[in-house]
Amino acid sequence: MKKGQVYEGIIERVDFPNNGHIHLPTEGKTVVVKDGVPGQKVKVSVNKIRRGKAEGRILEVLEKSPVETDPSCPHFGQCGGCTYQNLPYEEQVKLKEKQIKKMMDEAVEGSYVWEGVKESPMKKAYRNKMEFSFGDEYKDGPLALGMHKKGSFHDIVNVPDCRIVDEDYRKILACTLECTKKSGLPYYHRMRHTGFFRHLLVRKAARTGEILIDLVTTSQMETDFSEWVKELIALPLTGNIAGILHTKNDGVADIVKDEGTKVLYGRDYFFEELLGMRFKITPFSFFQTNTLGAEVLYRTVREYIGDTKDKVIFDLYSGTGTIAQVLAPVAKRVVGVEIVEEAVQAAKENARLNGIDNCVFVAGDVLKEVDGLKEVPDFIVLDPPRDGVNPKALEKIIDFGVEKIVYIACKPTSIVRDLEMLQGRGYKADRIACVDLFPETYHIETIALLSSGK
């Protein structure tokens, strides 16, 4: 087998994250490819051979999988946002469950209760937040506003018919693209670091219908946004616009970053409701991107924690304090720790809005802040960033010796890594489930209940 050779084969299985395996009997090797589904017969080109392992890319799907269907979105295949839109939802769930169950079986010591995948209540148009990027569809092409092209850092695909958001997003997207084209100003070039338009951030509450719109640009140029605001307000939307904002960002990294935000219309926040509570959400504060799916996740957390009466709970990596406030009514006290100052301020304000007075939120790195926490928790909830818990922080967390830990992972490989230390220090995985917050993609939330065995 050599780099550049082309083979035909059937994708026998797909492991997390999105790794399809094609066994080639004639070569005695397996080629791993992205963006395939089990059962597809594909033509594949080998592009990397390292330590006996081969990686390739799919050139053509020769035969569809027996379970494959036509994707509902016309941008599928070009846009890098979705992976499994060519599978019926029930098949997406089966595939994700098989992937995560395999990982957990290999990581967990002893027996545990596997509770499968809890489905998202909404399968389409479920997202309450989207970040669209400005660019061009091809080199020196017309202005585009949408998602990154699959496998490309530079090219942007217009996505006027995106299906993981509702019609309001699509109308706002089309209106913004038309207005920015009329301005004649260029998009921000990621390599040259010159230009103006960078991102469009849209957030819409599933329960209240409130919408927040933020146009992110550099400070290299100036323009009048009044016509854009006027046209947005005139759009026939099912939701209602709470605020229209302009954020400046001159950072080199291709991320949405706040370096100064001006309110062009309305206010710089909106309200969402979750499990009967009300949350004030600012443009850049963290909130689960699938509101109804988050309710399923947080109910599961509450169920896993169990009896919390007269108990102290630590909510580490607490974000805007959503989990803390869900647990507070049935706990003695909840202490949240979060490194993002804006999120901590939002958590405090939301607790006041909901009349919750037994939550305390601390701003700082979990690794440092746990040393200064005066209370000893009865339970701990961990909801770390995608890369999991800092190993040194995990050591300190384990040293509390709590009876139960609930670990929520948006990336299952992170919980697999951290389980090794947790189990090595005497914790046992009792129950594990997944909650599908991200239909059409390979992403999924994993939640585990660990007990100390005391």
Disulfide bonds with the S-S distance in Angstrom:
none
